[in-house]
Each structure stands twice: as C-alpha cells, then as structure tokens.
Amino acid sequence: QVQLVESGGGLVQPGGSLRLSCTTSGSILSISTMAWYRQAPGNQRDLVAQISGDITNYQESVKGRVTISRDNALNTVFLQMNNLKPEDTAVYYCNANIKNYAGVWGNYWGQGTQVTVSS
C-alpha cells in the first residue's frame, strides 16, 4: 500500500506565498517522476510542475513564481509558490510514479490540499 499526503495549503492574500509538501509512505522501493497538479471548480485537473531527477517542467502560467523540489531521502516533494494570484486558487494534488516492493510500477495520487488566494 502506498500513500501520498499533501499539506501546507490554506488561505493567502494575493502576492503571498505558500509551500506545499507531499510525503509518501508504504511499500516504496523507488520513485521516479513526482508532480503537482491543480483543479479549480468546474475545470479539469492540470499539471502545475513536475520533477524527474534534476529535470523540472512547469506550466507556463506559474513559471517564475513556482519552484518544485524533492528530498529523495525522505521521498518528499515540495512546491514553493510565490506571488500568488487569485487564479491560483484550486485544490492541489500530489502525484508520483512509484515502484513497490513487488517491483510493480504504479501511479498514485494524494487527497489534495486547498489553496485559496483572496483578499
């Protein structure tokens, strides 16, 4: 069993910052790509940022404001978000490709954390 748990969401004013964390636990042998997605009400779930090894990729709308990083020793991924805008309001989900102790790769999601940007 593999679990991903996000934390760090909340209410912040425009221009503020938040740091999201996603911790993993369970039957984990290896993790490849880790990513953050977001979904606003009525919208599809979109990729915000992903990291694979030293390679990162960002949605165009967050470039320069968001940084994804990971702690491989802790199997944790972070999302530092600065200069937040109301349009960043969404539920943010952690996603990871994980190989379990049986050697089987799977794609896993966290339960999401709400980020609300409002004055």
Phi and psi restraints in degrees (range 20) as a CNS / XPLOR table:
assign (resid 1 and name C) (resid 2 and name N)
       (resid 2 and name CA) (resid 2 and name C) 1.0 -118.9 20.0 2
assign (resid 2 and name N) (resid 2 and name CA)
       (resid 2 and name C) (resid 3 and name N) 1.0 137.4 20.0 2
assign (resid 2 and name C) (resid 3 and name N)
       (resid 3 and name CA) (resid 3 and name C) 1.0 -129.0 20.0 2
assign (resid 3 and name N) (resid 3 and name CA)
       (resid 3 and name C) (resid 4 and name N) 1.0 142.2 20.0 2
assign (resid 3 and name C) (resid 4 and name N)
       (resid 4 and name CA) (resid 4 and name C) 1.0 -121.0 20.0 2
assign (resid 4 and name N) (resid 4 and name CA)
       (resid 4 and name C) (resid 5 and name N) 1.0 129.8 20.0 2
assign (resid 4 and name C) (resid 5 and name N)
       (resid 5 and name CA) (resid 5 and name C) 1.0 -128.6 20.0 2
assign (resid 5 and name N) (resid 5 and name CA)
       (resid 5 and name C) (resid 6 and name N) 1.0 119.5 20.0 2
assign (resid 5 and name C) (resid 6 and name N)
       (resid 6 and name CA) (resid 6 and name C) 1.0 -90.6 20.0 2
assign (resid 6 and name N) (resid 6 and name CA)
       (resid 6 and name C) (resid 7 and name N) 1.0 153.5 20.0 2
assign (resid 6 and name C) (resid 7 and name N)
       (resid 7 and name CA) (resid 7 and name C) 1.0 -153.1 20.0 2
assign (resid 7 and name N) (resid 7 and name CA)
       (resid 7 and name C) (resid 8 and name N) 1.0 165.7 20.0 2
assign (resid 7 and name C) (resid 8 and name N)
       (resid 8 and name CA) (resid 8 and name C) 1.0 104.9 20.0 2
assign (resid 8 and name N) (resid 8 and name CA)
       (resid 8 and name C) (resid 9 and name N) 1.0 -5.7 20.0 2
assign (resid 8 and name C) (resid 9 and name N)
       (resid 9 and name CA) (resid 9 and name C) 1.0 -72.9 20.0 2
assign (resid 9 and name N) (resid 9 and name CA)
       (resid 9 and name C) (resid 10 and name N) 1.0 173.5 20.0 2
assign (resid 9 and name C) (resid 10 and name N)
       (resid 10 and name CA) (resid 10 and name C) 1.0 160.7 20.0 2
assign (resid 10 and name N) (resid 10 and name CA)
       (resid 10 and name C) (resid 11 and name N) 1.0 -166.8 20.0 2
assign (resid 10 and name C) (resid 11 and name N)
       (resid 11 and name CA) (resid 11 and name C) 1.0 -99.4 20.0 2
assign (resid 11 and name N) (resid 11 and name CA)
       (resid 11 and name C) (resid 12 and name N) 1.0 129.8 20.0 2
assign (resid 11 and name C) (resid 12 and name N)
       (resid 12 and name CA) (resid 12 and name C) 1.0 -140.9 20.0 2
assign (resid 12 and name N) (resid 12 and name CA)
       (resid 12 and name C) (resid 13 and name N) 1.0 149.6 20.0 2
assign (resid 12 and name C) (resid 13 and name N)
       (resid 13 and name CA) (resid 13 and name C) 1.0 -78.1 20.0 2
assign (resid 13 and name N) (resid 13 and name CA)
       (resid 13 and name C) (resid 14 and name N) 1.0 155.8 20.0 2
assign (resid 13 and name C) (resid 14 and name N)
       (resid 14 and name CA) (resid 14 and name C) 1.0 -54.3 20.0 2
assign (resid 14 and name N) (resid 14 and name CA)
       (resid 14 and name C) (resid 15 and name N) 1.0 136.8 20.0 2
assign (resid 14 and name C) (resid 15 and name N)
       (resid 15 and name CA) (resid 15 and name C) 1.0 90.3 20.0 2
assign (resid 15 and name N) (resid 15 and name CA)
       (resid 15 and name C) (resid 16 and name N) 1.0 -9.5 20.0 2
assign (resid 15 and name C) (resid 16 and name N)
       (resid 16 and name CA) (resid 16 and name C) 1.0 -81.4 20.0 2
assign (resid 16 and name N) (resid 16 and name CA)
       (resid 16 and name C) (resid 17 and name N) 1.0 -176.8 20.0 2
assign (resid 16 and name C) (resid 17 and name N)
       (resid 17 and name CA) (resid 17 and name C) 1.0 -131.1 20.0 2
assign (resid 17 and name N) (resid 17 and name CA)
       (resid 17 and name C) (resid 18 and name N) 1.0 152.5 20.0 2
assign (resid 17 and name C) (resid 18 and name N)
       (resid 18 and name CA) (resid 18 and name C) 1.0 -143.0 20.0 2
assign (resid 18 and name N) (resid 18 and name CA)
       (resid 18 and name C) (resid 19 and name N) 1.0 151.1 20.0 2
assign (resid 18 and name C) (resid 19 and name N)
       (resid 19 and name CA) (resid 19 and name C) 1.0 -124.2 20.0 2
assign (resid 19 and name N) (resid 19 and name CA)
       (resid 19 and name C) (resid 20 and name N) 1.0 114.5 20.0 2
assign (resid 19 and name C) (resid 20 and name N)
       (resid 20 and name CA) (resid 20 and name C) 1.0 -91.8 20.0 2
assign (resid 20 and name N) (resid 20 and name CA)
       (resid 20 and name C) (resid 21 and name N) 1.0 145.6 20.0 2
assign (resid 20 and name C) (resid 21 and name N)
       (resid 21 and name CA) (resid 21 and name C) 1.0 -126.8 20.0 2
assign (resid 21 and name N) (resid 21 and name CA)
       (resid 21 and name C) (resid 22 and name N) 1.0 148.6 20.0 2
assign (resid 21 and name C) (resid 22 and name N)
       (resid 22 and name CA) (resid 22 and name C) 1.0 -135.3 20.0 2
assign (resid 22 and name N) (resid 22 and name CA)
       (resid 22 and name C) (resid 23 and name N) 1.0 113.7 20.0 2
assign (resid 22 and name C) (resid 23 and name N)
       (resid 23 and name CA) (resid 23 and name C) 1.0 -101.7 20.0 2
assign (resid 23 and name N) (resid 23 and name CA)
       (resid 23 and name C) (resid 24 and name N) 1.0 145.8 20.0 2
assign (resid 23 and name C) (resid 24 and name N)
       (resid 24 and name CA) (resid 24 and name C) 1.0 -115.0 20.0 2
assign (resid 24 and name N) (resid 24 and name CA)
       (resid 24 and name C) (resid 25 and name N) 1.0 153.3 20.0 2
assign (resid 24 and name C) (resid 25 and name N)
       (resid 25 and name CA) (resid 25 and name C) 1.0 -155.0 20.0 2
assign (resid 25 and name N) (resid 25 and name CA)
       (resid 25 and name C) (resid 26 and name N) 1.0 163.6 20.0 2
assign (resid 25 and name C) (resid 26 and name N)
       (resid 26 and name CA) (resid 26 and name C) 1.0 110.2 20.0 2
assign (resid 26 and name N) (resid 26 and name CA)
       (resid 26 and name C) (resid 27 and name N) 1.0 -151.5 20.0 2
assign (resid 26 and name C) (resid 27 and name N)
       (resid 27 and name CA) (resid 27 and name C) 1.0 -80.3 20.0 2
assign (resid 27 and name N) (resid 27 and name CA)
       (resid 27 and name C) (resid 28 and name N) 1.0 80.8 20.0 2
assign (resid 27 and name C) (resid 28 and name N)
       (resid 28 and name CA) (resid 28 and name C) 1.0 -118.9 20.0 2
assign (resid 28 and name N) (resid 28 and name CA)
       (resid 28 and name C) (resid 29 and name N) 1.0 117.9 20.0 2
assign (resid 28 and name C) (resid 29 and name N)
       (resid 29 and name CA) (resid 29 and name C) 1.0 -98.5 20.0 2
assign (resid 29 and name N) (resid 29 and name CA)
       (resid 29 and name C) (resid 30 and name N) 1.0 -38.3 20.0 2
assign (resid 29 and name C) (resid 30 and name N)
       (resid 30 and name CA) (resid 30 and name C) 1.0 -157.4 20.0 2
assign (resid 30 and name N) (resid 30 and name CA)
       (resid 30 and name C) (resid 31 and name N) 1.0 148.8 20.0 2
assign (resid 30 and name C) (resid 31 and name N)
       (resid 31 and name CA) (resid 31 and name C) 1.0 -125.2 20.0 2
assign (resid 31 and name N) (resid 31 and name CA)
       (resid 31 and name C) (resid 32 and name N) 1.0 129.7 20.0 2
assign (resid 31 and name C) (resid 32 and name N)
       (resid 32 and name CA) (resid 32 and name C) 1.0 -99.2 20.0 2
assign (resid 32 and name N) (resid 32 and name CA)
       (resid 32 and name C) (resid 33 and name N) 1.0 -108.8 20.0 2
assign (resid 32 and name C) (resid 33 and name N)
       (resid 33 and name CA) (resid 33 and name C) 1.0 -70.5 20.0 2
assign (resid 33 and name N) (resid 33 and name CA)
       (resid 33 and name C) (resid 34 and name N) 1.0 135.9 20.0 2
assign (resid 33 and name C) (resid 34 and name N)
       (resid 34 and name CA) (resid 34 and name C) 1.0 -122.5 20.0 2
assign (resid 34 and name N) (resid 34 and name CA)
       (resid 34 and name C) (resid 35 and name N) 1.0 147.3 20.0 2
assign (resid 34 and name C) (resid 35 and name N)
       (resid 35 and name CA) (resid 35 and name C) 1.0 -152.4 20.0 2
assign (resid 35 and name N) (resid 35 and name CA)
       (resid 35 and name C) (resid 36 and name N) 1.0 161.6 20.0 2
assign (resid 35 and name C) (resid 36 and name N)
       (resid 36 and name CA) (resid 36 and name C) 1.0 -118.6 20.0 2
assign (resid 36 and name N) (resid 36 and name CA)
       (resid 36 and name C) (resid 37 and name N) 1.0 134.3 20.0 2
assign (resid 36 and name C) (resid 37 and name N)
       (resid 37 and name CA) (resid 37 and name C) 1.0 -120.3 20.0 2
assign (resid 37 and name N) (resid 37 and name CA)
       (resid 37 and name C) (resid 38 and name N) 1.0 165.0 20.0 2
assign (resid 37 and name C) (resid 38 and name N)
       (resid 38 and name CA) (resid 38 and name C) 1.0 -143.0 20.0 2
assign (resid 38 and name N) (resid 38 and name CA)
       (resid 38 and name C) (resid 39 and name N) 1.0 153.2 20.0 2
assign (resid 38 and name C) (resid 39 and name N)
       (resid 39 and name CA) (resid 39 and name C) 1.0 -142.0 20.0 2
assign (resid 39 and name N) (resid 39 and name CA)
       (resid 39 and name C) (resid 40 and name N) 1.0 117.0 20.0 2
assign (resid 39 and name C) (resid 40 and name N)
       (resid 40 and name CA) (resid 40 and name C) 1.0 -91.4 20.0 2
assign (resid 40 and name N) (resid 40 and name CA)
       (resid 40 and name C) (resid 41 and name N) 1.0 157.1 20.0 2
assign (resid 40 and name C) (resid 41 and name N)
       (resid 41 and name CA) (resid 41 and name C) 1.0 -54.9 20.0 2
assign (resid 41 and name N) (resid 41 and name CA)
       (resid 41 and name C) (resid 42 and name N) 1.0 129.9 20.0 2
assign (resid 41 and name C) (resid 42 and name N)
       (resid 42 and name CA) (resid 42 and name C) 1.0 81.7 20.0 2
assign (resid 42 and name N) (resid 42 and name CA)
       (resid 42 and name C) (resid 43 and name N) 1.0 -2.4 20.0 2
assign (resid 42 and name C) (resid 43 and name N)
       (resid 43 and name CA) (resid 43 and name C) 1.0 -111.4 20.0 2
assign (resid 43 and name N) (resid 43 and name CA)
       (resid 43 and name C) (resid 44 and name N) 1.0 164.6 20.0 2
assign (resid 43 and name C) (resid 44 and name N)
       (resid 44 and name CA) (resid 44 and name C) 1.0 -79.2 20.0 2
assign (resid 44 and name N) (resid 44 and name CA)
       (resid 44 and name C) (resid 45 and name N) 1.0 164.3 20.0 2
assign (resid 44 and name C) (resid 45 and name N)
       (resid 45 and name CA) (resid 45 and name C) 1.0 -80.2 20.0 2
assign (resid 45 and name N) (resid 45 and name CA)
       (resid 45 and name C) (resid 46 and name N) 1.0 123.1 20.0 2
assign (resid 45 and name C) (resid 46 and name N)
       (resid 46 and name CA) (resid 46 and name C) 1.0 -116.1 20.0 2
assign (resid 46 and name N) (resid 46 and name CA)
       (resid 46 and name C) (resid 47 and name N) 1.0 148.1 20.0 2
assign (resid 46 and name C) (resid 47 and name N)
       (resid 47 and name CA) (resid 47 and name C) 1.0 -70.2 20.0 2
assign (resid 47 and name N) (resid 47 and name CA)
       (resid 47 and name C) (resid 48 and name N) 1.0 130.8 20.0 2
assign (resid 47 and name C) (resid 48 and name N)
       (resid 48 and name CA) (resid 48 and name C) 1.0 -97.3 20.0 2
assign (resid 48 and name N) (resid 48 and name CA)
       (resid 48 and name C) (resid 49 and name N) 1.0 -50.3 20.0 2
assign (resid 48 and name C) (resid 49 and name N)
       (resid 49 and name CA) (resid 49 and name C) 1.0 -161.1 20.0 2
assign (resid 49 and name N) (resid 49 and name CA)
       (resid 49 and name C) (resid 50 and name N) 1.0 151.0 20.0 2
assign (resid 49 and name C) (resid 50 and name N)
       (resid 50 and name CA) (resid 50 and name C) 1.0 -142.1 20.0 2
assign (resid 50 and name N) (resid 50 and name CA)
       (resid 50 and name C) (resid 51 and name N) 1.0 155.9 20.0 2
assign (resid 50 and name C) (resid 51 and name N)
       (resid 51 and name CA) (resid 51 and name C) 1.0 -139.1 20.0 2
assign (resid 51 and name N) (resid 51 and name CA)
       (resid 51 and name C) (resid 52 and name N) 1.0 132.5 20.0 2
assign (resid 51 and name C) (resid 52 and name N)
       (resid 52 and name CA) (resid 52 and name C) 1.0 -138.7 20.0 2
assign (resid 52 and name N) (resid 52 and name CA)
       (resid 52 and name C) (resid 53 and name N) 1.0 109.9 20.0 2
assign (resid 52 and name C) (resid 53 and name N)
       (resid 53 and name CA) (resid 53 and name C) 1.0 63.2 20.0 2
assign (resid 53 and name N) (resid 53 and name CA)
       (resid 53 and name C) (resid 54 and name N) 1.0 -124.3 20.0 2
assign (resid 53 and name C) (resid 54 and name N)
       (resid 54 and name CA) (resid 54 and name C) 1.0 -99.0 20.0 2
assign (resid 54 and name N) (resid 54 and name CA)
       (resid 54 and name C) (resid 55 and name N) 1.0 5.2 20.0 2
assign (resid 54 and name C) (resid 55 and name N)
       (resid 55 and name CA) (resid 55 and name C) 1.0 -96.0 20.0 2
assign (resid 55 and name N) (resid 55 and name CA)
       (resid 55 and name C) (resid 56 and name N) 1.0 127.5 20.0 2
assign (resid 55 and name C) (resid 56 and name N)
       (resid 56 and name CA) (resid 56 and name C) 1.0 -119.0 20.0 2
assign (resid 56 and name N) (resid 56 and name CA)
       (resid 56 and name C) (resid 57 and name N) 1.0 155.2 20.0 2
assign (resid 56 and name C) (resid 57 and name N)
       (resid 57 and name CA) (resid 57 and name C) 1.0 -144.0 20.0 2
assign (resid 57 and name N) (resid 57 and name CA)
       (resid 57 and name C) (resid 58 and name N) 1.0 136.6 20.0 2
assign (resid 57 and name C) (resid 58 and name N)
       (resid 58 and name CA) (resid 58 and name C) 1.0 -128.4 20.0 2
assign (resid 58 and name N) (resid 58 and name CA)
       (resid 58 and name C) (resid 59 and name N) 1.0 147.9 20.0 2
assign (resid 58 and name C) (resid 59 and name N)
       (resid 59 and name CA) (resid 59 and name C) 1.0 -63.3 20.0 2
assign (resid 59 and name N) (resid 59 and name CA)
       (resid 59 and name C) (resid 60 and name N) 1.0 141.7 20.0 2
assign (resid 59 and name C) (resid 60 and name N)
       (resid 60 and name CA) (resid 60 and name C) 1.0 -56.7 20.0 2
assign (resid 60 and name N) (resid 60 and name CA)
       (resid 60 and name C) (resid 61 and name N) 1.0 -37.8 20.0 2
assign (resid 60 and name C) (resid 61 and name N)
       (resid 61 and name CA) (resid 61 and name C) 1.0 -70.7 20.0 2
assign (resid 61 and name N) (resid 61 and name CA)
       (resid 61 and name C) (resid 62 and name N) 1.0 -14.1 20.0 2
assign (resid 61 and name C) (resid 62 and name N)
       (resid 62 and name CA) (resid 62 and name C) 1.0 -111.6 20.0 2
assign (resid 62 and name N) (resid 62 and name CA)
       (resid 62 and name C) (resid 63 and name N) 1.0 -4.1 20.0 2
assign (resid 62 and name C) (resid 63 and name N)
       (resid 63 and name CA) (resid 63 and name C) 1.0 -57.7 20.0 2
assign (resid 63 and name N) (resid 63 and name CA)
       (resid 63 and name C) (resid 64 and name N) 1.0 134.2 20.0 2
assign (resid 63 and name C) (resid 64 and name N)
       (resid 64 and name CA) (resid 64 and name C) 1.0 88.2 20.0 2
assign (resid 64 and name N) (resid 64 and name CA)
       (resid 64 and name C) (resid 65 and name N) 1.0 -13.3 20.0 2
assign (resid 64 and name C) (resid 65 and name N)
       (resid 65 and name CA) (resid 65 and name C) 1.0 -116.1 20.0 2
assign (resid 65 and name N) (resid 65 and name CA)
       (resid 65 and name C) (resid 66 and name N) 1.0 -18.4 20.0 2
assign (resid 65 and name C) (resid 66 and name N)
       (resid 66 and name CA) (resid 66 and name C) 1.0 -126.4 20.0 2
assign (resid 66 and name N) (resid 66 and name CA)
       (resid 66 and name C) (resid 67 and name N) 1.0 140.3 20.0 2
assign (resid 66 and name C) (resid 67 and name N)
       (resid 67 and name CA) (resid 67 and name C) 1.0 -131.7 20.0 2
assign (resid 67 and name N) (resid 67 and name CA)
       (resid 67 and name C) (resid 68 and name N) 1.0 126.9 20.0 2
assign (resid 67 and name C) (resid 68 and name N)
       (resid 68 and name CA) (resid 68 and name C) 1.0 -100.6 20.0 2
assign (resid 68 and name N) (resid 68 and name CA)
       (resid 68 and name C) (resid 69 and name N) 1.0 139.7 20.0 2
assign (resid 68 and name C) (resid 69 and name N)
       (resid 69 and name CA) (resid 69 and name C) 1.0 -148.5 20.0 2
assign (resid 69 and name N) (resid 69 and name CA)
       (resid 69 and name C) (resid 70 and name N) 1.0 166.3 20.0 2
assign (resid 69 and name C) (resid 70 and name N)
       (resid 70 and name CA) (resid 70 and name C) 1.0 -144.7 20.0 2
assign (resid 70 and name N) (resid 70 and name CA)
       (resid 70 and name C) (resid 71 and name N) 1.0 151.7 20.0 2
assign (resid 70 and name C) (resid 71 and name N)
       (resid 71 and name CA) (resid 71 and name C) 1.0 -111.4 20.0 2
assign (resid 71 and name N) (resid 71 and name CA)
       (resid 71 and name C) (resid 72 and name N) 1.0 102.7 20.0 2
assign (resid 71 and name C) (resid 72 and name N)
       (resid 72 and name CA) (resid 72 and name C) 1.0 -66.6 20.0 2
assign (resid 72 and name N) (resid 72 and name CA)
       (resid 72 and name C) (resid 73 and name N) 1.0 -30.4 20.0 2
assign (resid 72 and name C) (resid 73 and name N)
       (resid 73 and name CA) (resid 73 and name C) 1.0 -67.0 20.0 2
assign (resid 73 and name N) (resid 73 and name CA)
       (resid 73 and name C) (resid 74 and name N) 1.0 -32.5 20.0 2
assign (resid 73 and name C) (resid 74 and name N)
       (resid 74 and name CA) (resid 74 and name C) 1.0 -100.8 20.0 2
assign (resid 74 and name N) (resid 74 and name CA)
       (resid 74 and name C) (resid 75 and name N) 1.0 -1.5 20.0 2
assign (resid 74 and name C) (resid 75 and name N)
       (resid 75 and name CA) (resid 75 and name C) 1.0 52.3 20.0 2
assign (resid 75 and name N) (resid 75 and name CA)
       (resid 75 and name C) (resid 76 and name N) 1.0 45.9 20.0 2
assign (resid 75 and name C) (resid 76 and name N)
       (resid 76 and name CA) (resid 76 and name C) 1.0 -124.6 20.0 2
assign (resid 76 and name N) (resid 76 and name CA)
       (resid 76 and name C) (resid 77 and name N) 1.0 142.7 20.0 2
assign (resid 76 and name C) (resid 77 and name N)
       (resid 77 and name CA) (resid 77 and name C) 1.0 -121.8 20.0 2
assign (resid 77 and name N) (resid 77 and name CA)
       (resid 77 and name C) (resid 78 and name N) 1.0 144.9 20.0 2
assign (resid 77 and name C) (resid 78 and name N)
       (resid 78 and name CA) (resid 78 and name C) 1.0 -122.2 20.0 2
assign (resid 78 and name N) (resid 78 and name CA)
       (resid 78 and name C) (resid 79 and name N) 1.0 156.5 20.0 2
assign (resid 78 and name C) (resid 79 and name N)
       (resid 79 and name CA) (resid 79 and name C) 1.0 -136.4 20.0 2
assign (resid 79 and name N) (resid 79 and name CA)
       (resid 79 and name C) (resid 80 and name N) 1.0 106.8 20.0 2
assign (resid 79 and name C) (resid 80 and name N)
       (resid 80 and name CA) (resid 80 and name C) 1.0 -89.9 20.0 2
assign (resid 80 and name N) (resid 80 and name CA)
       (resid 80 and name C) (resid 81 and name N) 1.0 120.3 20.0 2
assign (resid 80 and name C) (resid 81 and name N)
       (resid 81 and name CA) (resid 81 and name C) 1.0 -119.6 20.0 2
assign (resid 81 and name N) (resid 81 and name CA)
       (resid 81 and name C) (resid 82 and name N) 1.0 122.2 20.0 2
assign (resid 81 and name C) (resid 82 and name N)
       (resid 82 and name CA) (resid 82 and name C) 1.0 -118.3 20.0 2
assign (resid 82 and name N) (resid 82 and name CA)
       (resid 82 and name C) (resid 83 and name N) 1.0 163.8 20.0 2
assign (resid 82 and name C) (resid 83 and name N)
       (resid 83 and name CA) (resid 83 and name C) 1.0 47.2 20.0 2
assign (resid 83 and name N) (resid 83 and name CA)
       (resid 83 and name C) (resid 84 and name N) 1.0 51.9 20.0 2
assign (resid 83 and name C) (resid 84 and name N)
       (resid 84 and name CA) (resid 84 and name C) 1.0 -67.8 20.0 2
assign (resid 84 and name N) (resid 84 and name CA)
       (resid 84 and name C) (resid 85 and name N) 1.0 145.7 20.0 2
assign (resid 84 and name C) (resid 85 and name N)
       (resid 85 and name CA) (resid 85 and name C) 1.0 -119.5 20.0 2
assign (resid 85 and name N) (resid 85 and name CA)
       (resid 85 and name C) (resid 86 and name N) 1.0 156.8 20.0 2
assign (resid 85 and name C) (resid 86 and name N)
       (resid 86 and name CA) (resid 86 and name C) 1.0 -54.1 20.0 2
assign (resid 86 and name N) (resid 86 and name CA)
       (resid 86 and name C) (resid 87 and name N) 1.0 -32.9 20.0 2
assign (resid 86 and name C) (resid 87 and name N)
       (resid 87 and name CA) (resid 87 and name C) 1.0 -72.1 20.0 2
assign (resid 87 and name N) (resid 87 and name CA)
       (resid 87 and name C) (resid 88 and name N) 1.0 -6.1 20.0 2
assign (resid 87 and name C) (resid 88 and name N)
       (resid 88 and name CA) (resid 88 and name C) 1.0 -83.1 20.0 2
assign (resid 88 and name N) (resid 88 and name CA)
       (resid 88 and name C) (resid 89 and name N) 1.0 -6.4 20.0 2
assign (resid 88 and name C) (resid 89 and name N)
       (resid 89 and name CA) (resid 89 and name C) 1.0 -62.9 20.0 2
assign (resid 89 and name N) (resid 89 and name CA)
       (resid 89 and name C) (resid 90 and name N) 1.0 124.8 20.0 2
assign (resid 89 and name C) (resid 90 and name N)
       (resid 90 and name CA) (resid 90 and name C) 1.0 -178.6 20.0 2
assign (resid 90 and name N) (resid 90 and name CA)
       (resid 90 and name C) (resid 91 and name N) 1.0 172.1 20.0 2
assign (resid 90 and name C) (resid 91 and name N)
       (resid 91 and name CA) (resid 91 and name C) 1.0 -89.3 20.0 2
assign (resid 91 and name N) (resid 91 and name CA)
       (resid 91 and name C) (resid 92 and name N) 1.0 127.8 20.0 2
assign (resid 91 and name C) (resid 92 and name N)
       (resid 92 and name CA) (resid 92 and name C) 1.0 -102.5 20.0 2
assign (resid 92 and name N) (resid 92 and name CA)
       (resid 92 and name C) (resid 93 and name N) 1.0 129.7 20.0 2
assign (resid 92 and name C) (resid 93 and name N)
       (resid 93 and name CA) (resid 93 and name C) 1.0 -117.5 20.0 2
assign (resid 93 and name N) (resid 93 and name CA)
       (resid 93 and name C) (resid 94 and name N) 1.0 139.6 20.0 2
assign (resid 93 and name C) (resid 94 and name N)
       (resid 94 and name CA) (resid 94 and name C) 1.0 -91.7 20.0 2
assign (resid 94 and name N) (resid 94 and name CA)
       (resid 94 and name C) (resid 95 and name N) 1.0 143.4 20.0 2
assign (resid 94 and name C) (resid 95 and name N)
       (resid 95 and name CA) (resid 95 and name C) 1.0 -139.3 20.0 2
assign (resid 95 and name N) (resid 95 and name CA)
       (resid 95 and name C) (resid 96 and name N) 1.0 142.0 20.0 2
assign (resid 95 and name C) (resid 96 and name N)
       (resid 96 and name CA) (resid 96 and name C) 1.0 -150.8 20.0 2
assign (resid 96 and name N) (resid 96 and name CA)
       (resid 96 and name C) (resid 97 and name N) 1.0 146.1 20.0 2
assign (resid 96 and name C) (resid 97 and name N)
       (resid 97 and name CA) (resid 97 and name C) 1.0 -96.4 20.0 2
assign (resid 97 and name N) (resid 97 and name CA)
       (resid 97 and name C) (resid 98 and name N) 1.0 118.3 20.0 2
assign (resid 97 and name C) (resid 98 and name N)
       (resid 98 and name CA) (resid 98 and name C) 1.0 -130.3 20.0 2
assign (resid 98 and name N) (resid 98 and name CA)
       (resid 98 and name C) (resid 99 and name N) 1.0 135.1 20.0 2
assign (resid 98 and name C) (resid 99 and name N)
       (resid 99 and name CA) (resid 99 and name C) 1.0 -99.1 20.0 2
assign (resid 99 and name N) (resid 99 and name CA)
       (resid 99 and name C) (resid 100 and name N) 1.0 126.7 20.0 2
assign (resid 99 and name C) (resid 100 and name N)
       (resid 100 and name CA) (resid 100 and name C) 1.0 -88.9 20.0 2
assign (resid 100 and name N) (resid 100 and name CA)
       (resid 100 and name C) (resid 101 and name N) 1.0 -179.7 20.0 2
assign (resid 100 and name C) (resid 101 and name N)
       (resid 101 and name CA) (resid 101 and name C) 1.0 -64.7 20.0 2
assign (resid 101 and name N) (resid 101 and name CA)
       (resid 101 and name C) (resid 102 and name N) 1.0 -19.6 20.0 2
assign (resid 101 and name C) (resid 102 and name N)
       (resid 102 and name CA) (resid 102 and name C) 1.0 -82.4 20.0 2
assign (resid 102 and name N) (resid 102 and name CA)
       (resid 102 and name C) (resid 103 and name N) 1.0 -2.0 20.0 2
assign (resid 102 and name C) (resid 103 and name N)
       (resid 103 and name CA) (resid 103 and name C) 1.0 83.3 20.0 2
assign (resid 103 and name N) (resid 103 and name CA)
       (resid 103 and name C) (resid 104 and name N) 1.0 14.0 20.0 2
assign (resid 103 and name C) (resid 104 and name N)
       (resid 104 and name CA) (resid 104 and name C) 1.0 -100.7 20.0 2
assign (resid 104 and name N) (resid 104 and name CA)
       (resid 104 and name C) (resid 105 and name N) 1.0 128.7 20.0 2
assign (resid 104 and name C) (resid 105 and name N)
       (resid 105 and name CA) (resid 105 and name C) 1.0 -82.7 20.0 2
assign (resid 105 and name N) (resid 105 and name CA)
       (resid 105 and name C) (resid 106 and name N) 1.0 141.5 20.0 2
assign (resid 105 and name C) (resid 106 and name N)
       (resid 106 and name CA) (resid 106 and name C) 1.0 -144.9 20.0 2
assign (resid 106 and name N) (resid 106 and name CA)
       (resid 106 and name C) (resid 107 and name N) 1.0 160.2 20.0 2
assign (resid 106 and name C) (resid 107 and name N)
       (resid 107 and name CA) (resid 107 and name C) 1.0 -107.8 20.0 2
assign (resid 107 and name N) (resid 107 and name CA)
       (resid 107 and name C) (resid 108 and name N) 1.0 127.3 20.0 2
assign (resid 107 and name C) (resid 108 and name N)
       (resid 108 and name CA) (resid 108 and name C) 1.0 -125.3 20.0 2
assign (resid 108 and name N) (resid 108 and name CA)
       (resid 108 and name C) (resid 109 and name N) 1.0 149.9 20.0 2
assign (resid 108 and name C) (resid 109 and name N)
       (resid 109 and name CA) (resid 109 and name C) 1.0 -122.8 20.0 2
assign (resid 109 and name N) (resid 109 and name CA)
       (resid 109 and name C) (resid 110 and name N) 1.0 148.6 20.0 2
assign (resid 109 and name C) (resid 110 and name N)
       (resid 110 and name CA) (resid 110 and name C) 1.0 -85.7 20.0 2
assign (resid 110 and name N) (resid 110 and name CA)
       (resid 110 and name C) (resid 111 and name N) 1.0 -179.7 20.0 2
assign (resid 110 and name C) (resid 111 and name N)
       (resid 111 and name CA) (resid 111 and name C) 1.0 -86.4 20.0 2
assign (resid 111 and name N) (resid 111 and name CA)
       (resid 111 and name C) (resid 112 and name N) 1.0 -11.4 20.0 2
assign (resid 111 and name C) (resid 112 and name N)
       (resid 112 and name CA) (resid 112 and name C) 1.0 96.4 20.0 2
assign (resid 112 and name N) (resid 112 and name CA)
       (resid 112 and name C) (resid 113 and name N) 1.0 151.5 20.0 2
assign (resid 112 and name C) (resid 113 and name N)
       (resid 113 and name CA) (resid 113 and name C) 1.0 -135.4 20.0 2
assign (resid 113 and name N) (resid 113 and name CA)
       (resid 113 and name C) (resid 114 and name N) 1.0 134.7 20.0 2
assign (resid 113 and name C) (resid 114 and name N)
       (resid 114 and name CA) (resid 114 and name C) 1.0 -80.7 20.0 2
assign (resid 114 and name N) (resid 114 and name CA)
       (resid 114 and name C) (resid 115 and name N) 1.0 131.9 20.0 2
assign (resid 114 and name C) (resid 115 and name N)
       (resid 115 and name CA) (resid 115 and name C) 1.0 -119.1 20.0 2
assign (resid 115 and name N) (resid 115 and name CA)
       (resid 115 and name C) (resid 116 and name N) 1.0 122.4 20.0 2
assign (resid 115 and name C) (resid 116 and name N)
       (resid 116 and name CA) (resid 116 and name C) 1.0 -123.8 20.0 2
assign (resid 116 and name N) (resid 116 and name CA)
       (resid 116 and name C) (resid 117 and name N) 1.0 123.1 20.0 2
assign (resid 116 and name C) (resid 117 and name N)
       (resid 117 and name CA) (resid 117 and name C) 1.0 -111.4 20.0 2
assign (resid 117 and name N) (resid 117 and name CA)
       (resid 117 and name C) (resid 118 and name N) 1.0 110.5 20.0 2
assign (resid 117 and name C) (resid 118 and name N)
       (resid 118 and name CA) (resid 118 and name C) 1.0 -158.9 20.0 2
assign (resid 118 and name N) (resid 118 and name CA)
       (resid 118 and name C) (resid 119 and name N) 1.0 147.9 20.0 2
